[in-house]
């Protein structure tokens, strides 16, 4: 099998950690790729160009982190990486940690956008064809929404999105701090996802979460000492 990844993807990191925790390193070839690259080797396997992507031995292509982790867990079922229906709390935690990671990832992308790119687009109304407004540089395009949806300039930060994701992150961090006594050091998918999300602090200094969430920080620092987390740490 082949697992395609990029070093700094938090989603690919979860899959890479899962491979190590499930002791499948000798069965899976790790293949580092580029994304958003028309010449990427990944596109020969997965037309979406997303990581992680797993090419299975029987010729199937799996994408989306949880799908990959569920598949991998079948090769070592003695290790219960994925929560099943008998573990309602862990199922709940999987959902919340996944949403937390999604929000943090959006926040990181917004913070890293340049403010100086001039291209602008406007998405307008349902149905019809795209139309450029004369002399304005705007584009009216198809939208699934029934109301006008005005997009910001390409690569321009959106204060609204940043505020939304910051608020979401703080709410979720409050939740994790409150239930921190229920977080153990077992390498479950929920715990790996949470650690992967918190690990994005290296790319998001604006988060500054440690001082206000000491119990969570204590859990994270100990969990992050696992060899699987150490060897998959993002560069930046």
ABEGO torsion letter per residue (X at the ends): XBBBBBAABAAAAAAAAAAAAAGAAAABBBBBBBBGBAABAAAAABAAGBOBBBBBAAGBBBBEAAAAAAAAAAABAABBABBBAABAAAAAAAAAAAAAAAAAAAAAAAAABBAABABBBBBBEBEEBBBBBBGAGBBBBBBABABBBBBBBBGBBBAAAAAAAAAAAAAAAAAAAAAAAABBABBBAAAAAAAAAAAAAAABAAAGAAAABAAAAAAAAAAAABAAAAAABBAX
